[in-house]
Amino acid sequence: MATDLLPCYRHPDRPGGVRCQRCDRPICPACMTTASVGVHCPECARSGRQKVYTGRAAFGGSKTLRLTPALIAINVVVFVLSLSGGGSASEIGGSVLRDYGLYGPSIRYDHEWYRIITAGFLHSGLLHIGFNMYALWIIGNMLEPALGRLRFGIIYAGGLIAGSLGALVLEPTRVAVGASGAIFALFAAAFIAQRAAGIDPWRSGIALTIGLNLLITLAIPFISKGGHLGGLLGGAVLAWLLIEGPRRMQNREAPLIIAALLVPVFFVAAVGAAYAFASLPTG
């Protein structure tokens, strides 16, 4: 029987994507402890003499979900406050979109760089925020405990800004809002994390989720294609660095530092994209 079909010996409801290098028991990503050679289950890691590094210990993670509910709360509060700008729960007021949404000409001519970030916390209506927050809750419950809050936060922030970058490259004169760029980044991170753990992303469903969302993105005209694609690509780069990087680089801290530095690089690139592509129509 294939390893990814066996349940984790500590969590029977989760697939054991890899086996402990010592005792050969199947373990899920949350139970994995990286050693100098292979991965160990918690028991073998505690009893072993060699120094081991866990994802949570190295990057300050925790089994307690804190960042995911905090991000959801921020988005919901901003949405409620947005209603004060006019409109209803089904469509927020135009003044909020106009003042804080992603709009290339405002970044270029009025130097309103903050829009690159604020747009990621605005939503155009109840369905928009409902779908995004549901997706964030599902993917956050999977990723935050496995990656730790710091790495999870870097991917979220980087994906949000990379989504703005993509939108400014492909659709610089359209107003864009939403957390979709950050959520697509988390989708990419889940795909890479599962592959690294030996879990088939097609069996788990994350590959199908990404595929269906990309299909919807390309099929519906008013969805920000640049925002979704930018978030997906930016998240993939950051996730590869944070998940695969420590196993491929001698300096275990280097991937974290590089990933953290890429977030402001994405921001500068987004500003540059606005200046390069977002010209006001003439005539």
Secondary structure, 3 states (H helix, E strand, C coil): CCHHHCECCCCCCCECCEECCCCCCEECHHHCEECCCCEECHHHHHHCCCCCECHHHHHCCCCCCCHHHHHHHHHHHHHHHHHHHCEECCEECHHHHHHHCECHHHHHHHCCCCHHHHHHHCCCCHHHHHHHHHHHHHHHHHHHHHHCHHHHHHHHHHHHHHHHHHHHHHCCCCCECCCHHHHHHHHHHHHHHHHHCCCCHHHHCHHHHHHHHHHHHHHCCCCCHHHHHHHHHHHHHHHHHHHHHHHHCCCCCHHHHHHHHHHHHHHHHHHHHHHHHCCCCCC
